[in-house]
Amino acid sequence: MRIAMFLAAAVTLSAPVAAKSNQLAEAKQETTAKPSSEKKICRTIAATGSRMGDRVCLTKEQWKKVDEESAG
């Protein structure tokens, strides 16, 4: 009985890990498939009501547009 419960728990717990590893593999393929012509610049944006900020990564040109929109 204990062996059956252990096997059921092992199968249940391994499914999310397998799904996560598949997602990581797909993300790695996407990043290696696209040649990066411009380097991404990451900034942490302050979130109201939270100590943690949101991390946003954009190219230099995209950040320039964002800065122009927020200034104007």
Secondary structure by P-SEA (a helix, b strand, c coil): caaaaaaaaaaaaaaaaaaaaaaaaaaaaaaaaccccbbbbbbbbbbccccbbbbbbbcaaaaaaaaaaaac
